[in-house]
Amino acid sequence: MNLRIDRLPTAAVLFVLGCASESSTDQDDGSSGSSGADTTSPGTQTVDPDGETSATTTAADDATTGEDLPEVPPPVLPAPTGTCPELVAGDVDFAPAGIAPRGVRLWMTDDAEEMDGPLVIYWHGTGSQPEEARFGLGSAFIDQVLAQGGIVAAPYADAGAGQFPWYLVLGSQEDDLVVADEVVACTAEQLGIDARRIHTIGMSAGGLQASQFSWRRSGYLASAVAYSGGFIGSAPTDQDPSNPLAAMNFHGGPDDVVFISFQDASERYLASLRAAGRFGFICDHGMGHTIPQGNAQASVWRFFFDHPWGTSPSPYEGGLPEGFPDYCAL
């Protein structure tokens, strides 16, 4: 598809990649994924195609402690380029070399100092904010990450990025990824993280960002999920083609169109995964440009859990686990 987004009216373009809308502005101390967490997100349409949430428990409960990891060396993580901040639950400023300091919303508990847990990096949509992670991931997801001594990190956007929150939506500047590198480096250095369990996820503009991130930082990312994301054009430079990165891709079907087709973008990303010898699949919830609810978030957690660094072949090659949404297909 040859679409010049930069030639669309500004108001229309903002809506294209920003339909995650504003999630809750209610601030908690970040010490618990469920503390003050919303079950709905103002201005965000939710989708529960199955009409039930019982599968949420099934998918999540199957992921326990993660003792069976691939017998491959963990990735080499980036080193801090600036002075690392004190890491606490809430808003923290990171100051990597070469760019202005950037805020990042952290969800973590004291367990992060005792256990090396997963790190999940969430990218929000246009017009939204890092708190969107509480809706996009869900309380149960965040609670399980924290229970393993893990951290959820959601960067704040740089106003200098322009119309969209992330530079890579339309450009090639990697400032946002420099921030992500610093988050990885500082959390690993100060607290310790499980280097085999670094994952990324985002919605709309954030979904496009997560897809770009997965390729441009395949040197340390284990797996990725995009809600209405993918590639607008061809795949960017692959940092580590040897990494069998896996990706789960949600889109809303033919109606997931706001000047661009997110169905097409998702399928383009899937084709790039397969061309690179990687595993991926699509979950077409059929409800347009939305973050699906129901058992979607539990399945995302299960997917991340089952796809740590170096997983090849995917355990899903023979079929998706019980409890995944019935609109997901290999």
Secondary structure, 3 states (H helix, E strand, C coil): CCCCHHHCCHHHHHHHCCCCCCCCCCCCCCCCCCCCCCCCCCCCCEECCCCCCHHHHHHHHCCCCCCCCCCCCCCCCCCCCCCCCCCCCEEEEECCCCCCCEEEEEECCHHHHCCCCCEEEEECCCCCCCCHHHHHHCHHHHHHHHHCCCEEEEECCCHHHCCCCCHHHCCCCCHHHHHHHHHHHHHHHHCCCCCCCEEEEEECHHHHHHHHHHHHCCCCCCEEEEECCCCCCCCCCCCCCCCCCEEEEEECHHHCECCCEHHHHHHHHHHHHHHCCCEEEEEECCCCCCEECCCHHHHHHHHHHHCCCCCCCCCCCCCCCCCCCCCEEC
